[in-house]
Each structure stands twice: as C-alpha cells, then as structure tokens.
Amino acid sequence: MVWFRLFYVIILVLTALVLSQDNAYFPLPGNGVLQPPMHYQRYRRGEYNKEPYYQWWYYWIRDTKTNRNFALAYSTTQCKGSKYCDFDATILMFALVDNSNNRRFQKYETYSHDSFSVKQDFNVEIRSNNTQEPLFELIPQTNDVIKLKGHMKKENVDNVWICQNCEKSLEIEWDLTIRRIHGYYAQDIFELPDKYLEGIIMWNTYTHTSQVEGTIKIGGEEFVIENKPHFRAYGDMNWGQIMPDAPPGKSGREYAWGWYYFNIPSDEVKSELSIIAGTGVSYADKILRTMEGKFSDVRLGNSTGIQFRRMSLWSQNFDSCSDGKIHKFEVERSQWMNLTDAFGVASIPMRQIVTLESSHYQIKLDFQSIESNYNRLLFPFKNFIFSDFEALGVKTTLTVFDVKSQVLLMNVTHNGGGLEYGYRYKVTVPPLPKL
C-alpha cells in the first residue's frame, strides 16, 4: 500500500494548501467529536486486513478524598499472522495505586482468543477457558452509561501472567456503572487513512470524566464506590497495528507517548472542569517518516470548551482548534529519574508541563509526580513489551490566563492528576501462560 500512503499525503497537503490562509499551519476540517456515540468505541479488528492488531479499553476509578486509584483494562493482542509473535492473547489488567497507604500492585490474567467475543459495538465478554463462565464484561447500556464487570478468581491462578507486589492467587472482583459527563474523540478524520497507512496507534477518550458507582473487592477488602463527587471515572480506548517506536537502528526517548489528565469534581456535573491531553511520536516508514500527534479536550468548568488537534508530518503542522488557532501545544519533560523494578531499568521524567494556547486562552498543567505514584503498565505486542509508566493521584497545578488581557483566570493545585510516559524499553518478563 505504499502508493496509497503517498497518494493520501499528497492529497492532504494539497487540500490544506487550498484551505490555508496562513503559511504557519495547514487547517484540518472539523474539531473532532464531542460526546461520541458508542459506535466510535467499537471493536475494529474486522476493519484492518492484516495482523498484528491490538485493542484495549481502559478505565481508571479514583477516590479523590483518599487518593486511592484503581485501573483496569480489557485488551486483545493478535499477531499469529505476522512475522514475529511471542505475545498473542486476550489480557485483563487490574492495578491499584493507593497514595494514602503507599500501596501499589498490578495483576495480569491471560485468556485464549476463543474466550474473547464482542457483540454489537463493544459488548465485550471474556469467558473462562475451562468452564466458559463469563468472567469479564463491558456492557454499554446507552451512549453515556457502561457497566464494567470482572472477576479474577483464585482458581484461575494458571491464567496469571504477572502479579507485581501481590500473590497470584489474589482474588479481585469489580461491578461498576459509569455515567459519562465529558467525552471527546479527536481522530475521527484519521480513521480511513489509518487503515491503509501503517495502523499507527489511535486513541478515543470517549468518557474522560464520568460519575461512577459500584463495588471493588480485593481479597477480603471491599471498596464501596458511591455516586458522589469525590468518586470519578475515566475511560478511553486504543487500537492499531504499530506501537510508538524510533526509526530502524536508532533510539531516543522522544519516541514516546504522553498522557495528561486533570479534573476537579463538582456537584454541577455538566460544568465540571476536566482536561485530557495526549501526545505521541513514532516513526512510520520511509515515506511518512516520523509523525507526531497532539490532541486535547479542555472543559474549563463553565461554557468554555476548547478542542486542540495537531498532526505534524514532514515538518509541517496540520491543525484544528475550536477557539481560533493553536498558538502553542508543548510538553516539557524534566527531573529524569532511573527507576528500577522487576522488569528492568527505565529513565522517566518525574515532572511534565503541558502548555496549550488558543486564540483566547493559555492553559498550563504542571505535573509533579513522585515514584510511589507509578505502576509500569505492560502492553505486549508481537515480540516486545511496551512500557507505560502511569502515575495516578499526581500533584498537579493548573493555571489559566486570558491571552489578550493577561488576566489570571484560574490557579489551582490538586492531587488528582493522571500522567503517563510510554516508551519501548528493554523489558524482562516471563512468557505468557500456556492456555
């Protein structure tokens, strides 16, 4: 499909030249999809004509009073049709970051693809390999309401791949309902070309701020999640055929993804402040070379909502912004630290500052993480593991300025930030269980 990639890029550039009235950037049509319907969250394997392929649905449940955070993911990696395939399985992940009690762990269970099924858009069901009992489910009820169910049973210890800081027999169960407040999908215009380009990772923050209620059980502990403002949930989805990576024969920590989240819960949910931003840099191929994507949805707690989209290709920026133009979308990483865990050594930035500037607003998020905020989430792909260092409950300062008047509109610090730095480090992990 080399010819298609070249043809698409030429058409994109020519279209942008026609639309553009400013040599500094080329405009993208539209501004993404607010409150995306469940169709955008669909299982997409059938839309890609080859392997490898991966897709996961991720959720973060947090108690802002106690700074206790739960994360879980339903994922599938399929690569038997590709040249290399060490990691081919359906994988369930559950992680805890309890900042008040300095407690962290994560557990992964693997199941065969025969145990994985999807009905309609993303009614996901994962069954026991032996009894065919449903163990894990995603049950969308409306565009805004989703039930999450899961049970890591102690008798399924043979399915456990990794249990870091926990016993493999640890039983975990969840039964949760989330109700969307804010959601955004930035990459709608890239869906078609992604299928025919390189299948570079796609991202849908379809419920980045949600109400949540239900229960989570960890061993003999039960955590009751109430429909109150200090309990909130986040949900997104990723899929594709390529993970972020450096050009052949090269390395560099800039070939990474970043994830940035900030929310201040409110009784007035529809005007709740919520900011989600993501960045990613990856080499694609000899024609497209290195590509960079930056996307953000900013809800400032009133009627102000700003969507930022930037794709950088061939040293050109392709932008859209619902508030005039993107004058700045930058990430500054500093305070690098060598972190050693059971999987190896990695250098990660403990501080990351995100600056967004549109025609009327400048928004700055200053994330100041500490080591105990992190788990290294593992995403198996073909013959390597992608490391996603995720910090939950991070001390974060938000400042918002009116650009024209330089009046400070907001300055608030909150211990509820979410932060990631994902990169392809050298990782030592056990092989997947034989199912």
VMD Tcl script that draws the C-alpha trace (Angstrom):
set ca {
  {0.00 0.00 0.00}
  {2.97 2.33 -0.49}
  {1.22 4.03 -3.38}
  {-1.83 4.75 -1.24}
  {0.24 6.29 1.54}
  {1.99 8.60 -0.90}
  {-1.27 9.49 -2.67}
  {-3.04 10.24 0.63}
  {-0.26 12.52 1.89}
  {-0.20 14.44 -1.42}
  {-3.98 14.94 -1.29}
  {-3.81 16.02 2.35}
  {-1.13 18.59 1.66}
  {-2.85 19.94 -1.47}
  {-6.19 20.23 0.35}
  {-4.57 22.01 3.25}
  {-2.82 24.43 0.89}
  {-6.14 25.33 -0.70}
  {-7.81 25.88 2.69}
  {-4.93 27.61 4.40}
  {-4.60 31.37 4.65}
  {-1.58 31.17 6.93}
  {1.76 29.66 6.00}
  {2.44 28.72 9.64}
  {-0.02 25.81 9.62}
  {-2.48 23.87 7.48}
  {-6.06 23.55 8.79}
  {-7.75 20.23 9.49}
  {-11.50 20.04 8.84}
  {-13.74 19.99 11.90}
  {-12.75 19.79 15.55}
  {-13.41 16.16 16.46}
  {-16.49 14.60 18.08}
  {-17.88 15.70 21.44}
  {-19.74 13.05 23.48}
  {-19.00 10.38 20.84}
  {-21.75 7.73 20.37}
  {-20.84 4.15 21.24}
  {-20.19 3.36 17.55}
  {-16.83 5.10 17.91}
  {-15.87 2.70 20.74}
  {-16.48 -0.35 18.56}
  {-14.24 -3.38 18.19}
  {-12.34 -2.69 14.97}
  {-10.35 -5.83 14.12}
  {-12.51 -6.56 11.06}
  {-11.64 -3.16 9.59}
  {-7.92 -3.98 9.33}
  {-6.86 -6.52 6.73}
  {-3.76 -7.91 8.42}
  {-2.06 -8.63 11.71}
  {-0.58 -7.66 14.09}
  {-3.52 -5.90 15.70}
  {-4.21 -4.71 19.21}
  {-7.08 -3.02 21.01}
  {-7.84 -2.23 24.61}
  {-10.49 -0.48 26.68}
  {-9.01 1.20 29.76}
  {-10.71 2.59 32.90}
  {-9.43 4.50 35.93}
  {-11.59 4.71 39.06}
  {-10.48 7.20 41.71}
  {-11.44 8.37 45.17}
  {-10.18 11.94 45.43}
  {-10.76 12.03 49.20}
  {-8.36 9.19 49.95}
  {-6.24 9.48 46.76}
  {-6.89 5.80 46.13}
  {-6.86 4.80 42.45}
  {-7.94 1.64 40.65}
  {-7.08 0.95 37.00}
  {-8.28 -1.86 34.76}
  {-8.01 -2.81 31.09}
  {-9.68 -5.31 28.77}
  {-7.28 -5.97 25.89}
  {-6.52 -8.23 22.95}
  {-3.25 -8.64 21.03}
  {-3.41 -10.67 17.81}
  {-0.25 -11.42 15.85}
  {-0.23 -15.02 14.61}
  {-0.48 -13.76 11.04}
  {2.67 -11.63 11.39}
  {6.36 -12.48 11.21}
  {7.01 -12.28 14.94}
  {4.51 -13.38 17.55}
  {5.56 -14.06 21.14}
  {2.55 -12.35 22.71}
  {-0.81 -13.41 21.31}
  {-3.62 -13.42 23.87}
  {-6.57 -11.72 25.49}
  {-5.27 -10.00 28.61}
  {-7.00 -8.49 31.66}
  {-5.19 -5.99 33.85}
  {-6.05 -4.64 37.30}
  {-3.85 -2.16 39.18}
  {-4.01 -0.27 42.47}
  {-2.22 2.96 43.40}
  {-3.18 3.86 46.98}
  {-1.21 7.02 47.71}
  {-2.53 7.40 51.27}
  {-1.21 3.99 52.31}
  {1.77 3.80 49.92}
  {0.41 0.59 48.39}
  {0.79 -0.45 44.76}
  {0.24 -3.63 42.80}
  {-0.84 -4.87 39.39}
  {-2.13 -8.21 38.17}
  {-2.48 -9.62 34.63}
  {-4.52 -12.64 33.57}
  {-4.42 -14.15 30.07}
  {-7.12 -16.00 28.13}
  {-7.32 -17.56 24.70}
  {-8.87 -15.65 21.82}
  {-11.61 -18.30 21.75}
  {-12.69 -16.95 25.13}
  {-13.00 -13.39 23.77}
  {-16.14 -12.21 21.99}
  {-17.72 -8.90 21.06}
  {-21.34 -8.25 20.17}
  {-22.71 -5.07 18.63}
  {-20.17 -2.26 19.09}
  {-18.28 -3.18 22.23}
  {-20.29 -5.60 24.32}
  {-17.11 -7.39 25.35}
  {-17.24 -10.78 27.07}
  {-14.27 -12.89 28.20}
  {-15.06 -16.38 29.43}
  {-13.19 -18.99 31.45}
  {-11.06 -21.21 29.22}
  {-12.34 -24.25 31.12}
  {-15.93 -23.62 32.20}
  {-16.93 -20.95 29.64}
  {-18.31 -18.91 32.55}
  {-18.34 -15.17 31.78}
  {-15.60 -13.61 33.90}
  {-15.14 -10.13 32.43}
  {-17.70 -7.95 30.65}
  {-18.18 -4.50 29.20}
  {-21.89 -3.79 28.87}
  {-22.76 -0.46 27.22}
  {-26.34 0.40 28.13}
  {-26.60 3.77 26.38}
  {-24.15 6.13 24.71}
  {-23.39 7.53 28.17}
  {-23.76 4.55 30.54}
  {-21.47 1.49 30.69}
  {-21.31 -1.41 33.14}
  {-17.89 -2.89 33.94}
  {-17.73 -6.36 35.43}
  {-14.81 -8.62 36.22}
  {-13.68 -11.44 38.46}
  {-10.08 -12.62 38.81}
  {-10.73 -15.91 40.61}
  {-8.12 -17.65 42.74}
  {-8.85 -20.96 40.97}
  {-7.68 -19.34 37.70}
  {-4.14 -18.95 39.05}
  {-2.76 -20.76 35.99}
  {-4.00 -17.87 33.86}
  {-1.95 -15.33 35.79}
  {0.92 -13.90 33.76}
  {2.25 -11.30 36.21}
  {1.27 -10.24 39.70}
  {3.62 -7.50 40.81}
  {3.58 -6.85 44.57}
  {0.78 -9.38 45.04}
  {0.14 -13.11 45.24}
  {-1.02 -14.83 42.06}
  {-3.97 -16.27 43.97}
  {-5.23 -12.80 44.96}
  {-8.94 -12.63 44.13}
  {-10.23 -9.38 42.63}
  {-13.79 -8.57 41.62}
  {-15.48 -5.44 40.33}
  {-19.04 -4.45 39.45}
  {-19.24 -0.81 38.38}
  {-21.50 1.53 36.44}
  {-20.10 4.70 34.90}
  {-22.16 7.63 33.59}
  {-20.40 9.96 31.20}
  {-20.04 13.66 31.96}
  {-17.47 14.65 29.31}
  {-16.11 12.73 26.33}
  {-14.15 13.55 23.18}
  {-12.84 11.78 20.10}
  {-10.19 13.75 18.22}
  {-9.15 11.33 15.49}
  {-12.36 10.80 13.53}
  {-10.90 12.22 10.30}
  {-7.92 9.86 10.52}
  {-9.90 6.61 10.71}
  {-9.96 5.82 6.99}
  {-6.31 6.65 6.22}
  {-5.14 4.77 9.32}
  {-6.47 1.51 7.90}
  {-4.39 1.94 4.74}
  {-1.35 3.69 6.18}
  {0.58 1.91 8.91}
  {-2.12 1.39 11.54}
  {-0.38 3.78 13.94}
  {-1.94 3.82 17.40}
  {-5.35 5.53 17.61}
  {-6.96 6.97 20.75}
  {-10.52 7.72 21.81}
  {-11.19 9.47 25.13}
  {-14.88 8.74 24.90}
  {-15.61 9.19 28.61}
  {-12.73 11.12 30.12}
  {-14.85 12.28 33.04}
  {-17.67 10.17 34.47}
  {-19.70 9.55 37.54}
  {-19.24 6.05 38.93}
  {-20.77 3.72 41.50}
  {-20.47 0.07 42.47}
  {-18.04 -2.15 44.34}
  {-14.45 -3.35 44.05}
  {-13.25 -6.31 46.11}
  {-9.55 -7.07 46.63}
  {-9.02 -10.20 48.68}
  {-11.05 -9.68 51.85}
  {-11.40 -5.90 51.35}
  {-14.46 -4.32 49.80}
  {-14.41 -0.77 48.49}
  {-17.82 0.83 48.00}
  {-17.84 3.38 45.19}
  {-20.68 5.85 45.71}
  {-22.34 8.23 43.29}
  {-20.74 11.24 44.96}
  {-18.45 13.95 43.55}
  {-15.24 12.63 45.13}
  {-15.61 9.40 43.14}
  {-14.90 9.78 39.44}
  {-14.01 7.52 36.50}
  {-12.06 7.92 33.29}
  {-12.37 5.70 30.19}
  {-10.60 5.52 26.84}
  {-9.78 3.10 24.04}
  {-6.70 2.45 21.88}
  {-6.20 0.32 18.80}
  {-3.84 -0.10 15.89}
  {-1.03 -2.11 14.33}
  {2.06 -0.14 15.35}
  {3.26 0.99 18.76}
  {5.34 4.19 19.04}
  {8.91 3.40 18.02}
  {12.14 5.00 16.79}
  {13.44 4.71 13.20}
  {15.31 1.47 12.40}
  {18.70 1.36 14.06}
  {18.01 4.40 16.23}
  {16.71 5.11 19.70}
  {15.60 8.19 21.56}
  {13.30 8.86 24.44}
  {11.32 11.37 22.37}
  {9.71 8.42 20.51}
  {7.13 8.01 23.24}
  {3.57 8.76 24.17}
  {2.38 11.09 26.90}
  {-0.99 11.14 28.66}
  {-2.17 14.05 30.82}
  {-5.36 14.33 32.83}
  {-6.78 16.83 35.31}
  {-10.25 17.03 36.84}
  {-11.92 18.91 39.67}
  {-15.18 17.18 40.66}
  {-18.28 19.30 41.19}
  {-21.90 18.89 42.23}
  {-22.76 20.67 38.97}
  {-21.55 17.85 36.77}
  {-22.27 19.37 33.37}
  {-19.99 22.32 34.17}
  {-17.27 20.20 35.75}
  {-13.66 21.11 34.98}
  {-11.84 18.40 33.04}
  {-8.77 18.41 30.81}
  {-7.41 15.48 28.81}
  {-4.36 15.74 26.56}
  {-2.23 13.21 24.74}
  {0.90 13.26 22.60}
  {2.75 10.63 20.61}
  {5.83 10.46 18.38}
  {6.60 7.48 16.15}
  {8.48 6.53 13.02}
  {6.07 5.22 10.37}
  {8.01 4.32 7.20}
  {10.37 5.74 4.57}
  {7.62 7.84 3.00}
  {5.79 9.20 6.05}
  {8.93 9.14 8.19}
  {8.40 10.42 11.75}
  {4.89 11.54 12.69}
  {3.68 13.35 15.81}
  {0.12 13.68 17.09}
  {-1.18 16.01 19.80}
  {-4.81 16.10 20.95}
  {-6.66 17.74 23.83}
  {-10.15 18.46 25.13}
  {-10.34 21.30 27.66}
  {-13.53 21.89 29.68}
  {-12.97 24.85 32.00}
  {-15.94 24.39 34.26}
  {-18.33 26.79 32.54}
  {-19.49 27.19 28.96}
  {-15.87 27.24 27.77}
  {-14.72 24.16 25.91}
  {-11.67 24.08 23.64}
  {-10.53 21.23 21.41}
  {-6.96 21.09 20.09}
  {-5.71 18.79 17.31}
  {-2.27 18.82 15.73}
  {-0.63 16.31 13.38}
  {2.98 17.02 12.41}
  {4.31 15.42 9.24}
  {7.26 16.34 7.02}
  {7.99 19.33 9.33}
  {4.50 20.71 8.70}
  {1.70 21.16 11.22}
  {-1.88 20.22 10.37}
  {-4.12 21.86 12.99}
  {-7.63 22.45 14.16}
  {-8.79 24.41 17.19}
  {-12.31 25.30 18.27}
  {-11.01 28.61 19.66}
  {-9.26 30.21 16.71}
  {-5.75 28.80 16.23}
  {-3.27 26.68 18.11}
  {-0.52 29.07 19.13}
  {1.18 26.57 21.43}
  {0.92 22.86 22.24}
  {4.09 21.91 24.07}
  {5.25 19.31 26.58}
  {8.32 19.93 28.72}
  {9.81 16.88 30.46}
  {12.37 17.20 33.25}
  {13.67 15.71 36.50}
  {14.54 12.42 34.81}
  {14.93 9.52 37.19}
  {16.24 5.98 36.75}
  {13.52 3.70 38.03}
  {14.31 0.05 38.75}
  {11.59 -2.57 39.09}
  {11.04 -6.28 38.46}
  {11.11 -5.71 34.70}
  {14.32 -3.72 34.33}
  {15.63 -0.18 34.50}
  {13.99 2.82 32.85}
  {14.59 6.55 32.83}
  {11.36 8.52 33.18}
  {10.53 12.23 33.72}
  {9.10 12.95 37.16}
  {7.90 16.38 36.08}
  {5.98 17.17 32.92}
  {4.50 20.55 31.99}
  {1.83 20.81 29.29}
  {1.16 24.23 27.75}
  {-1.85 24.81 25.50}
  {-2.59 28.16 23.92}
  {-5.50 29.06 21.68}
  {-6.54 32.48 20.43}
  {-8.10 33.43 23.78}
  {-6.70 31.14 26.47}
  {-3.40 29.82 27.74}
  {-3.71 26.65 29.82}
  {-0.75 25.21 31.70}
  {-0.68 21.91 33.60}
  {2.33 21.27 35.84}
  {2.51 17.58 36.88}
  {4.94 16.91 39.75}
  {4.98 13.16 40.31}
  {6.80 11.00 42.85}
  {7.95 7.41 42.46}
  {5.15 5.96 44.60}
  {2.53 7.33 42.12}
  {3.68 4.89 39.42}
  {2.99 1.46 38.08}
  {4.71 0.25 34.92}
  {1.77 -0.98 32.85}
  {2.78 -3.61 30.30}
  {1.38 -3.77 26.77}
  {2.60 -6.92 24.94}
  {2.95 -6.52 21.19}
  {4.36 -9.08 18.76}
  {7.81 -9.85 20.17}
  {8.29 -6.96 22.62}
  {6.68 -5.23 25.59}
  {5.74 -1.55 25.52}
  {6.21 0.05 28.95}
  {3.65 2.63 30.04}
  {4.71 4.35 33.24}
  {1.42 5.54 34.66}
  {1.22 7.85 37.67}
  {-2.16 8.27 39.37}
  {-3.08 10.80 42.04}
  {-0.31 13.21 40.97}
  {0.10 16.68 42.46}
  {-0.88 18.98 39.59}
  {-1.14 22.75 39.28}
  {-3.45 24.29 36.68}
  {-3.16 27.91 35.59}
  {-5.40 29.57 33.01}
  {-4.75 33.02 31.51}
  {-6.80 35.27 29.26}
  {-4.32 35.75 26.41}
  {-5.44 39.23 25.35}
  {-5.66 40.82 28.82}
  {-3.08 38.56 30.54}
  {-5.52 38.26 33.44}
  {-5.06 35.13 35.54}
  {-8.41 33.32 35.42}
  {-7.51 30.23 37.43}
  {-4.70 28.92 39.65}
  {-5.44 25.68 41.47}
  {-3.43 22.73 42.78}
  {-5.00 19.29 43.19}
  {-3.67 15.80 43.97}
  {-5.84 14.07 41.40}
  {-3.78 14.30 38.23}
  {-3.08 11.43 35.85}
  {0.21 11.17 33.98}
  {1.92 8.72 31.64}
  {5.20 8.30 29.83}
  {5.21 5.33 27.47}
  {8.32 4.05 25.72}
  {9.85 0.87 24.31}
  {12.38 -0.04 27.00}
  {14.25 -3.32 27.29}
  {11.98 -5.45 29.45}
  {12.37 -8.83 31.11}
  {9.07 -10.67 31.57}
  {8.02 -14.31 31.85}
  {6.40 -15.98 28.82}
  {2.62 -15.95 28.63}
  {0.90 -18.90 30.35}
  {0.17 -21.82 28.08}
  {-3.61 -21.89 27.75}
}
mol new
graphics top color blue
foreach p $ca { graphics top sphere $p radius 0.5 }
foreach p [lrange $ca 0 end-1] q [lrange $ca 1 end] { graphics top cylinder $p $q radius 0.2 }
display resetview
